[in-house]
């Protein structure tokens, strides 16, 4: 039996971060997360990236909480 059928395809880190952010945004829109919980999740995700494009989302959520 070949391991190729059971292997996990890894995404590039940037794509993975974008997917996690989209999941948090979707969960918030559906009422699964509060704004504060979304902020905590995004803050944790933001730890793993230095991309400036994510700073806008981070600051938007932060401003809405405060």
KAQUI-V64271 format. One record per residue. N is the residue number from 1. RES is the residue in three letters. SS is DSSP state (A for helix, B for strand, O for the rest). PHI is phi in whole degrees, -180 to 180 (none if undefined). NEAR is the number of other ideal C-beta (glycine too) atoms within 10 Angstrom. Layout:
n->N res->RES ss->SS phi->PHI near->NEAR
n->N res->RES ss->SS phi->PHI near->NEAR
This chain:
n->1 res->UNK ss->O phi->none near->5
n->2 res->UNK ss->O phi->-88 near->6
n->3 res->UNK ss->A phi->-77 near->6
n->4 res->UNK ss->A phi->-62 near->6
n->5 res->UNK ss->A phi->-75 near->6
n->6 res->UNK ss->A phi->-107 near->7
n->7 res->UNK ss->O phi->-77 near->8
n->8 res->UNK ss->O phi->-96 near->5
n->9 res->UNK ss->O phi->-82 near->4
n->10 res->UNK ss->O phi->-89 near->8
n->11 res->UNK ss->O phi->-91 near->11
n->12 res->UNK ss->O phi->-62 near->8
n->13 res->UNK ss->A phi->-53 near->10
n->14 res->UNK ss->A phi->-63 near->13
n->15 res->UNK ss->A phi->-65 near->10
n->16 res->UNK ss->A phi->-62 near->14
n->17 res->UNK ss->A phi->-62 near->17
n->18 res->UNK ss->A phi->-61 near->17
n->19 res->UNK ss->A phi->-65 near->11
n->20 res->UNK ss->A phi->-61 near->16
n->21 res->UNK ss->A phi->-63 near->19
n->22 res->UNK ss->A phi->-62 near->10
n->23 res->UNK ss->A phi->-64 near->14
n->24 res->UNK ss->A phi->-66 near->22
n->25 res->UNK ss->A phi->-62 near->16
n->26 res->UNK ss->A phi->-65 near->11
n->27 res->UNK ss->A phi->-62 near->14
n->28 res->UNK ss->A phi->-64 near->18
n->29 res->UNK ss->A phi->-62 near->10
n->30 res->UNK ss->O phi->-86 near->8
n->31 res->UNK ss->O phi->84 near->7
n->32 res->UNK ss->O phi->-77 near->12
n->33 res->UNK ss->O phi->-111 near->19
n->34 res->UNK ss->O phi->-77 near->11
n->35 res->UNK ss->A phi->-61 near->11
n->36 res->UNK ss->A phi->-65 near->11
n->37 res->UNK ss->A phi->-67 near->13
n->38 res->UNK ss->A phi->-63 near->21
n->39 res->UNK ss->A phi->-62 near->21
n->40 res->UNK ss->A phi->-62 near->15
n->41 res->UNK ss->A phi->-64 near->19
n->42 res->UNK ss->A phi->-65 near->22
n->43 res->UNK ss->A phi->-60 near->12
n->44 res->UNK ss->A phi->-65 near->11
n->45 res->UNK ss->A phi->-64 near->19
n->46 res->UNK ss->A phi->-61 near->18
n->47 res->UNK ss->O phi->-59 near->8
n->48 res->UNK ss->O phi->-94 near->13
n->49 res->UNK ss->O phi->-140 near->17
n->50 res->UNK ss->O phi->-115 near->8
n->51 res->UNK ss->O phi->-73 near->11
n->52 res->UNK ss->A phi->-65 near->7
n->53 res->UNK ss->A phi->-63 near->9
n->54 res->UNK ss->A phi->-80 near->18
n->55 res->UNK ss->A phi->-62 near->12
n->56 res->UNK ss->A phi->-62 near->9
n->57 res->UNK ss->A phi->-65 near->16
n->58 res->UNK ss->A phi->-56 near->15
n->59 res->UNK ss->A phi->-67 near->10
n->60 res->UNK ss->A phi->-61 near->11
n->61 res->UNK ss->A phi->-64 near->22
n->62 res->UNK ss->A phi->-60 near->12
n->63 res->UNK ss->A phi->-66 near->8
n->64 res->UNK ss->A phi->-71 near->11
n->65 res->UNK ss->A phi->-76 near->11
n->66 res->UNK ss->O phi->-81 near->6
